[in-house]
Amino acid sequence: MTNHFDAILIGGGPAGSATALLLARAGWSVAVIERKAFPRRKVCGEYLSATNLPLLECLGVGGVFQEQAGPPVRQVGLFAGDTVVTADLPRPRGVGAWGRALSRERLDTLLLEQARQAGATVLQPWSAETIVEAAAGFHCTSRCRTTGAGAKLHGDIIVAAHGSWEPGPLPTQTQHRPPRPGDLFGFKAHFTDSSLPAGLMPLLAFPGGYGGLVHSDGGRVSLSCCLRHDRLTALRSGDAREAGEIVLDHIEHFCRGAREALAGATRDGPWLAAGPIRPGIRLQRRPGVFPVGNVAGEAHPVVAEGISMALQGAWLLAQRLRAWDEAGRPRAELARVHQDYAAAWRRRFATRLHVAAAIAHWAMRPHAVAGALPLLRRWPQLLHWGARLSGKDADAVARSRIRQNAG
């Protein structure tokens, strides 16, 4: 195996695979180190807004996405207490279709295989163990999680796309710490035979947490939610059931809409849990190390923009790395490349993060929700306005511009 690459990507999720694919198409030698075997399930809301459709088409997966994804999502809603409010979603300018949901076991496999076909070397299931700066690049040691075999790779640059929820030894990962009361932990499950109306994606507001429902692939409805650690601890006290079932009871107790949508539904597969989530911007400058996806920054999942930010952030980064390549790859310019990328990332996503934080903290507080419900029942179009602020009608990158810059 070649052990020198133009770029080593840590993580093969949407951010890592999309970055690898875009760079490989530009002629870069790329290695992707992914610790999990695919297909694999993952805690995630699964929804991709229509702003991503031109990019998915450019990545070569647009047609398959349209074939496999759930029904078009045309409405957003709020399920809180006995209240059920719905409103139309905004349609992004320049896109003639709606956003849809596709399970991570399908989406991630699809993107990583596309990167492999473009020429990326994929090490899977392998873990990156160390990253050490070396002359004109970085040494990365990695190990196969099934055979124990090791490899030492050298990369001109590192792209960190490993997510933010799991601690680890890499300089872009966090250290393990005990959970704090306000930490949010994520849960997810799929259900069949749900009565949730097709095309509706409601926000679930309940004490200590929030969640969402959406029709995904295979006729399933995806329930994803977050709950504070202190609330989860209190709910689990004296209850021997698995945490996901306890959380579901909590949601259905406080959300009539969720209770009705899942009445008679059957869970398809086990509950997944992960966290704590880490909302915020993390664009620390490490020359030659570029964060993308949740490593770069993470919005509260309440606005269902995580995959969108991962894919669009990958495009922003790849665009700037290609420009650096065309300029002869001067290492002295890497700090400027990072600065330009970070500025573009903030321009595109910072408002989304702030809106998501405001909605999340509102949804977790029963008194705040109760105070706003009369207003939302009278003017449900406020939900439409909130969806616009969260990025659902942001200008999709023009097709011609994507094709010109992404190959």
C-alpha positions in Angstrom: 0.0 0.0 0.0 1.3 3.5 -0.9 2.0 5.2 2.4 2.3 8.8 1.1 -0.8 10.8 0.3 -1.6 14.3 -0.5 -4.3 14.2 2.1 -5.3 11.9 4.9 -8.9 12.1 6.0 -9.9 10.8 9.5 -13.5 9.7 9.3 -15.6 8.4 6.4 -19.0 9.9 7.2 -20.6 12.5 4.9 -18.0 15.2 5.6 -15.0 13.0 5.2 -16.3 11.0 2.2 -17.4 14.2 0.3 -14.1 15.9 0.9 -12.2 12.8 -0.2 -14.3 12.5 -3.3 -13.9 16.1 -4.4 -10.1 16.0 -3.8 -9.7 12.6 -5.5 -11.6 13.9 -8.6 -9.1 16.8 -8.7 -6.2 14.4 -8.9 -5.2 14.2 -5.3 -3.9 11.0 -3.7 -6.3 10.5 -0.7 -6.5 8.1 2.1 -9.7 7.7 4.2 -9.4 6.1 7.7 -12.8 5.0 8.9 -13.1 3.1 12.2 -16.5 1.5 11.6 -17.5 -1.1 9.0 -20.3 0.0 6.7 -23.2 -0.1 6.5 -23.6 1.1 10.1 -26.4 2.9 11.9 -25.8 6.2 13.6 -27.6 8.6 15.8 -28.8 11.3 13.4 -32.0 12.9 12.1 -31.3 11.7 8.6 -32.9 14.7 6.9 -31.1 16.6 4.0 -32.6 19.9 3.0 -33.1 20.7 -0.7 -30.1 23.0 -0.5 -27.9 19.9 -0.9 -29.5 18.5 -4.0 -27.2 20.2 -6.5 -24.2 19.1 -4.5 -25.4 15.5 -4.3 -25.9 15.5 -8.1 -22.3 16.8 -8.5 -21.0 14.1 -6.2 -22.7 11.5 -8.4 -25.2 10.2 -5.9 -28.2 12.5 -6.7 -30.1 10.0 -8.7 -29.6 7.2 -6.1 -30.6 9.6 -3.3 -33.9 10.4 -5.1 -34.6 6.7 -5.6 -33.9 5.6 -2.1 -34.8 8.5 0.2 -38.1 8.9 1.9 -41.0 11.1 0.6 -40.4 14.8 -0.1 -40.7 16.9 3.1 -43.0 19.8 2.4 -44.1 20.8 5.9 -42.6 21.5 9.3 -44.5 21.1 12.5 -44.5 21.4 16.3 -45.7 18.7 18.6 -45.8 20.1 22.2 -48.3 19.1 24.9 -51.7 18.7 23.2 -50.8 21.2 20.5 -50.1 20.1 16.9 -49.1 23.0 14.6 -47.9 22.7 11.0 -46.7 25.1 8.3 -45.2 24.9 4.8 -41.4 24.6 4.5 -39.7 27.2 2.3 -38.3 25.9 -1.0 -34.8 27.0 -1.7 -34.3 29.3 -4.7 -33.1 27.6 -7.8 -34.0 24.1 -6.7 -37.1 22.3 -8.1 -37.4 19.7 -5.5 -37.9 19.2 -1.7 -35.6 17.9 1.0 -35.8 14.3 2.0 -34.4 11.8 4.6 -32.1 8.9 3.9 -30.8 6.6 6.6 -27.1 6.9 7.5 -26.5 3.2 6.8 -27.3 4.0 3.1 -26.1 7.5 2.8 -22.6 7.0 4.3 -22.1 3.7 2.3 -23.1 5.5 -0.9 -20.7 8.4 -0.4 -17.7 6.4 0.8 -18.1 4.0 -2.2 -18.2 6.9 -4.5 -15.0 8.3 -3.0 -13.4 4.9 -3.4 -14.4 4.7 -7.1 -12.9 8.2 -7.6 -9.5 6.8 -6.5 -9.5 7.3 -2.7 -7.7 4.6 -0.7 -10.1 3.5 2.1 -8.9 1.9 5.3 -11.9 0.4 7.0 -12.4 -0.6 9.7 -9.2 1.1 10.8 -8.5 3.6 13.6 -6.1 6.6 13.5 -4.0 6.3 16.7 -1.6 9.2 16.4 -0.9 12.3 14.3 2.6 13.8 14.5 3.8 16.8 12.5 6.8 15.9 10.4 8.8 17.5 7.7 6.5 18.9 5.0 3.5 17.1 6.4 2.3 14.7 9.0 2.9 11.1 10.1 -0.3 9.2 11.0 -0.2 5.8 12.6 -3.3 3.6 12.2 -4.5 0.1 13.0 -7.0 -2.3 11.6 -9.7 -3.0 14.2 -10.3 -6.6 13.1 -6.7 -8.0 12.4 -4.6 -5.6 14.5 -2.4 -4.9 11.5 -0.8 -1.4 11.7 0.3 1.1 9.1 2.2 4.4 9.1 1.0 6.9 6.6 2.4 10.3 5.6 0.1 13.1 4.5 0.8 16.6 3.2 -2.3 17.7 5.1 -4.8 16.1 7.5 -8.6 16.5 7.2 -10.3 15.8 10.6 -13.8 14.4 9.9 -14.2 12.0 12.8 -17.2 13.7 14.5 -17.3 15.4 17.8 -19.1 13.0 20.1 -16.4 10.4 20.9 -13.3 11.3 22.8 -9.9 10.1 21.6 -6.1 10.6 21.4 -6.0 12.7 18.3 -5.2 16.5 18.6 -8.6 17.3 17.1 -10.5 15.0 19.5 -11.6 15.8 23.1 -10.5 14.1 26.2 -12.9 11.9 28.2 -14.7 13.6 31.1 -17.6 12.7 33.4 -21.0 13.8 32.1 -22.4 17.1 33.4 -26.1 17.7 34.3 -26.7 19.9 31.3 -25.1 17.6 28.7 -27.4 16.4 26.0 -27.4 12.8 24.9 -28.9 11.6 21.6 -31.2 8.7 20.9 -32.6 7.3 17.7 -34.9 4.5 16.5 -36.7 3.6 13.3 -40.4 2.7 13.3 -42.7 1.0 10.8 -46.4 1.5 10.4 -46.4 5.0 11.8 -49.3 7.3 11.1 -47.1 10.4 10.7 -48.4 12.2 7.6 -46.0 11.8 4.7 -44.1 15.0 4.0 -44.4 16.4 7.6 -41.3 16.8 9.8 -42.4 17.9 13.3 -40.3 19.3 16.1 -41.0 17.5 19.4 -40.8 19.8 22.5 -40.7 18.2 25.9 -39.2 18.9 29.3 -35.4 18.6 29.3 -35.1 17.8 25.6 -36.3 18.0 22.0 -36.6 15.7 19.1 -38.0 15.2 15.6 -39.8 12.7 13.4 -39.4 12.3 9.6 -40.2 9.6 7.0 -37.0 8.0 5.9 -36.2 5.2 3.5 -37.8 1.7 3.4 -41.2 3.0 4.6 -39.8 3.8 8.1 -40.2 6.8 10.3 -37.0 8.0 12.1 -37.3 9.3 15.6 -34.3 11.2 16.8 -34.1 13.2 20.1 -31.8 14.7 22.7 -32.3 14.7 26.5 -30.4 16.4 29.3 -28.3 14.1 31.4 -29.9 15.2 34.7 -33.4 14.6 33.3 -32.3 11.2 31.9 -30.8 10.2 35.2 -34.1 11.1 37.0 -36.2 9.2 34.6 -34.0 6.0 34.8 -34.1 6.0 38.6 -35.8 2.7 39.6 -36.6 1.8 36.0 -34.8 -1.2 34.6 -35.9 -0.8 31.0 -33.4 0.3 28.3 -32.9 4.0 28.1 -34.5 4.4 24.7 -37.8 3.1 25.9 -37.8 5.3 28.9 -37.1 8.3 26.7 -39.9 7.3 24.3 -42.4 7.2 27.2 -41.2 10.6 28.3 -41.8 12.0 24.8 -45.2 10.4 24.3 -46.3 11.6 27.7 -45.7 15.3 26.8 -46.3 15.2 23.0 -49.8 14.2 21.9 -48.7 14.4 18.3 -45.8 12.0 18.8 -48.0 9.6 20.8 -50.6 9.5 18.0 -48.0 9.2 15.2 -46.4 6.2 16.9 -49.5 4.5 18.2 -49.5 1.0 16.7 -46.0 1.5 15.2 -43.3 -1.1 15.6 -39.7 -0.4 16.3 -37.4 -1.6 13.6 -34.0 -2.4 15.1 -32.5 -1.4 18.4 -32.3 1.9 20.0 -29.1 3.9 19.4 -27.6 6.3 21.9 -24.6 8.6 21.7 -23.2 11.8 23.1 -22.8 14.1 24.7 -23.4 16.4 21.8 -21.1 19.5 21.5 -22.8 22.4 19.9 -20.5 25.3 18.9 -17.8 26.4 16.5 -14.4 24.7 16.7 -12.3 26.1 13.9 -9.0 26.2 15.9 -6.1 26.9 13.6 -3.6 24.1 13.3 -1.5 24.6 10.2 -2.1 21.8 7.8 -5.0 20.2 9.9 -8.4 21.1 8.6 -11.6 20.3 10.5 -14.8 19.5 8.6 -18.2 18.3 9.7 -18.9 18.3 13.4 -15.2 18.7 14.1 -15.5 22.2 12.6 -18.7 23.1 14.3 -22.0 21.7 15.3 -25.5 23.1 15.5 -28.1 21.7 18.0 -29.8 18.9 16.0 -33.2 20.6 16.7 -32.9 22.3 13.2 -32.0 19.1 11.3 -29.1 20.7 9.5 -26.2 18.4 10.6 -25.7 16.5 7.4 -26.3 19.6 5.3 -23.5 21.4 7.2 -21.2 18.4 6.8 -21.7 18.2 3.0 -21.6 21.9 2.3 -18.6 22.4 4.6 -16.8 19.7 2.7 -17.4 21.6 -0.5 -16.1 24.8 1.0 -12.9 23.1 2.2 -12.3 21.2 -1.0 -12.7 24.4 -3.1 -10.0 26.2 -1.1 -7.6 23.2 -1.0 -7.9 22.9 -4.8 -7.0 26.6 -5.2 -4.0 26.0 -2.9 -3.0 23.1 -5.1 -3.2 25.2 -8.2 -0.9 27.8 -6.6 1.8 25.2 -6.1 0.9 24.1 -2.6 3.1 26.5 -0.7 3.2 25.3 2.9 3.6 28.9 4.1 0.1 29.6 2.8 -1.7 26.8 4.8 -2.5 29.3 7.6 -4.1 31.6 5.1 -6.1 28.7 3.5 -7.4 27.8 6.9 -8.3 31.4 7.7 -10.2 31.7 4.4 -12.0 28.4 4.9 -12.9 29.3 8.5 -14.3 32.7 7.4 -16.4 31.1 4.7 -17.7 28.4 7.1 -18.8 31.1 9.6 -20.5 33.1 6.9 -22.5 30.1 5.8 -23.3 28.4 9.1 -22.9 30.8 12.1 -26.5 32.1 11.9 -27.7 28.5 11.7 -25.9 27.7 15.0 -27.3 30.7 16.8 -30.9 30.0 15.7 -30.5 26.3 16.6 -29.3 27.2 20.1 -32.2 29.6 20.7 -34.8 27.0 19.5 -33.2 24.2 21.5 -33.2 26.0 24.8 -36.7 27.2 24.2 -38.0 23.7 23.4 -36.5 22.2 26.5 -38.3 24.6 28.8 -42.0 23.8 29.4 -42.9 27.3 30.6 -41.3 29.0 27.6 -43.1 26.6 25.2 -46.4 27.0 27.0 -46.1 30.8 26.7 -45.4 30.7 23.0 -48.1 28.1 22.0 -51.0 30.6 21.7 -48.9 32.7 19.4 -47.9 29.7 17.3 -51.5 28.4 17.1 -52.6 31.8 15.8 -49.7 32.3 13.4 -48.3 28.9 12.4 -46.3 30.7 9.7 -43.8 31.5 12.4 -42.6 27.9 12.0 -42.0 28.7 8.3 -40.0 31.8 9.4 -38.0 29.7 11.8 -37.2 27.1 9.1 -35.9 29.9 6.9 -33.6 31.2 9.6 -32.2 27.7 10.2 -31.0 27.5 6.6 -33.8 25.6 4.8 -34.1 28.3 2.0 -30.4 29.3 1.9 -29.3 29.6 -1.7 -28.3 26.3 -3.0 -24.8 26.4 -4.6 -25.5 27.0 -8.3 -25.1 23.9 -10.4 -22.7 25.5 -12.9 -20.5 26.7 -10.0 -20.4 23.3 -8.4 -19.5 21.6 -11.6 -16.7 24.2 -12.3 -15.2 23.9 -8.8 -15.8 20.2 -7.9 -15.0 18.6 -11.2 
